[in-house]
């Protein structure tokens, strides 16, 4: 992550280590197919196949994830996609506890 971006978001940034790959968290943004939504393996390959309009190839770079996550506009969007991914759901359930520590 570029240093100027980290400085800009440092007070709002929470790091997460997903149980499944981060790409699995993003799949619900790009499909409504029930089988694809449940994927927890090879999620990078799944995203490569279903979302070629946003990126040609999913790469583990800041710019790529920024483009792929651009559809997340509001906290409600995260709540909706977390319903399809247990790992993301567990993460979002922990956020209120972090907020109360401030």
Order of alpha helices (4+ residues) and beta strands (2+ residues): alpha-alpha-alpha-alpha-alpha-alpha-alpha
